[in-house]
Amino acid sequence: MRKIVSFAVMMWVGNLAYADFSSFYPEAKLKPEQFSKINVGAGVTQRLAHGNLEYVTPYGIGYGKLGAFLNDDHDVGVQVGFRYPIILGTKDLNGFYLGAFAGHLKSKTVNGEKESQLGGGIDLSYVMLNKERISTFSVGIKAGEEITQGNQVIFETKPELQFAYTLSVGF
């Protein structure tokens, strides 16, 4: 009997917590008729030249970047992220978006071996968004894993700035 009562109380409290939590959901700021859901383009993120795919929802913009680093080894790099609109213009969807990202941050060849640093960060972006295109300029702060080879530190774990520009067209 105690187990059943405990389970019933747990379910009741869980439902109350869920109902109370629903008021914290983000507000949908983008209207579907104002943008193209799928956008494909290209850009540069630090030393990563990439193609990108962006998916626009009423809550923000999700994106994936696939490209190659512009240093000697041209190692492949991938980043994924999401941007949420925080300040929009009064007439259009242009404005400031706050985002988070994760993926490859740097690449380097050391002693004939390719080394890539994985990590993540946050960014503040200015996005120009309409039905035909998305143009994004972002400045973020990133940090990645420390990579060593023997006693030599290849990449340190320290915060760094990341700059990015992308241009995508809608389909």
N, C-alpha and C positions, 0 to 999 in steps of 0.2 A: 504494500500500500504506500509506504514512504517513497518508493522509487517512482510510482505513478504521480503522486502529488508533486514531488520535486521536478519531474519532467514537465508537468502541466504549468507549474510556476515559472520554470525556465522559458517555456514557449511563450507565456503571457508577457514576461519581461522583455523577451526578444522582440516581440511584436510592438511593444511600446517603444523600445529603443529604435526600431526601424521607422516607425511612424514619426518619431521626433527628429530623426536624422534626415528625413526627406526634405526638410526646410533648408538644409545646407547645400543642396544640389546647386550647381552653377546655373546662371540664367542664360537661356539661349539668346544670343545677341545678333546672330546672322539669320536673315530670312532666305529660305531656299530659292526663291525666284530672283534673288540678287546676285547669285554666283553660279559658276559651273562646278559640279561636284568633283570631277576628275581633271587634273591639270598636269601636264608633262612639260619639262623644261631642262635647263642647264644652269650651272653656276659655279662659283668658286668659294670654298670654305677653307680659310687659311691656305694651306698648300695642297688641298684636295680639289682637283677639277672633277666635276661630277655631272651626271644626269640626275634628275630628280622627278619623283612622282608625288603629287600633293593631293590629298583627299580633304575636301572642305565639308564640314558639318555645321549645323546651327550653333554648335558650342566652340568651334575653332577649326584649326587646320592641322591635320596630321601629315607627316611627310617622311619620305625615305630618300636617301642620297646614295648613289653607287658611282664610284669613280676611281681615279688613280692619283696617287701623290705626284707632285711636280718636282720631285727630287731625283737623284741618280737612278734609283731602283724602280720607280714607277709602280710601287706596290699597290694592290687593290685596297680601297677603303670604303666602309659603309657607315652611315649614320642614320638614325631614326629619331623622330621627335614629335612634339605637339606644341602648338601655340594657341593660347586663349586670349581673345580680345579684351583689353582692359579700358582703352579710351578710343572711341570711334568718332569720326567726323559726323556732322549733323546731316549731311546730304548723301554720304556714300559710306562704303565699308573701309575706307582708308583710315589708318590709325595705328596705335601702339598695341602690340601683342606681347604677352609674357609667355615664355616657353621653357621647355626642358628637352634635353637631347642626350643620346648615348651612342657610342660606337668608337670607330677608329679616330684617334686624335693626331698621331704623328707616325712617321715611318722613317727608318734609317737602315743602311747596310753597314754592318760592323763585322770585320774579319770574314767577309764573304757570306754572312748570314743576314737575312732580312729580319728586322725587328719592328713590330708595330705596337703602339701604345693604345690600349683600350681605356675608355673613361666616359665621363659624362659632365653635364653642366647645365646652367640656366642661361637664358638670353633675353634681351629686350629687343624687339624688332619693330621697324616701321614697315607696315605692309600696305601696298596699294592693290586693292582687290576689286575686280568687277567681273562681269560675265565672260569677258574675253581673255583676261590674263591675271596673274599674280606676280607682283614684283616685290621682293623682300630684301631689306638691308638690316642685318642684325649684328649686335655686339653682345658678346656673352663672356662668362667666366667659366673655365673648364678645369678639370683636374683628372689625372689618369693614374694608372697603376705604375709602380716603380719597376723598371726592368733592369736587371744586372746581367753581366756576362763575366763570370769569374769575380774578380774584385772591382771590375769597372762598372760604373753606373751609366747605363745607356740613356734612360729617361728617368727623371726624378718625379716624385709625387709633389707637385706644387701648383697652386692656382696660376692660370695664365689667361690672357685675353684671347678671344676668338672672334674674328670678323668674318662675315659671310654675305654674299650677294647671290640671289637666284632670280631667274625670270622664267615663268611658266605660262603656257597658253592652255586655255580650257577646251575640253572636248565634250 
